[in-house]
Amino acid sequence: MKQMLILTGPQGAGNHFWSKIFSMHADVYGWRTLLENYWEAHRFSEPFAKHWKNPSLLDEFNWDRSEYYFTSMSVPLGIYNYKENPIWVPNLKMFADLVEANGVNVQFAVIGRERNILEHQQKRIRGDITYHMFMEQLEDIPDPVYLSYELLHLYKRNYLKSIKQQVNIPVSWNDPRLDNILSDDPNQKYIHNVETSELDQGNRMGTTFKQKPK
């Protein structure tokens, strides 16, 4: 049976980053042009972008192109108060149901990012926190595989090798292009050094704190 992995999650959680990784394998019909660029707009180049906008077009898609398919969609898509690209909330379940109606098995992968960084990123670019829009659809996603942005940057190929066992499409966990993808950690610009913390002395001396230090 043909397989599709749908990558989804809140805006700014690493959609483009993970899309590169899942599009690397030669047997996967995915977002190949993204591998040639650092970043590009989803609405112009993701291979299923027009199908997300109009899911009925999935019935016209040529499903003989591959045994494995990959697509991605953040929730919502778009930017607040930007007239040429108004915010839009896709229906994840409707899209998946129509893909399966064409004889393709669907699996969801849900991406996550450190919550404080996610909130800062959404406020900076979108002008507001938007991840609640994704959370409203999370209950409609059956048994997703959860992916960690932070764990991949920390454990790299070892983490990706474990993910390979969980998803329904082949993953190039040892592809040399992965080094370039992981060379830049966008989380770093949000991290600032802390000179001291209340628990520092407790860690050094083995002190017990019955309550959080003030």
ABEGO torsion letter per residue (X at the ends): XBBBBBBBEBBGAGAAAAAAAAAABAABBBBAAAAABABBBAAAABAAAAAAABAAAAAABBAAABABBBBBBBOBBEBBGBAABBBBBBBAAAAAAAAAAAGBBBBBBBBBBBAAAAAAAAAAAAGBBAAAAAAAAAAABBGBBBBBAAAAAAAEAAAAAAAAAABABBBBAABAAAAAAAABBAAAAABBBBABBAAAAAAAAGBBBABBBX
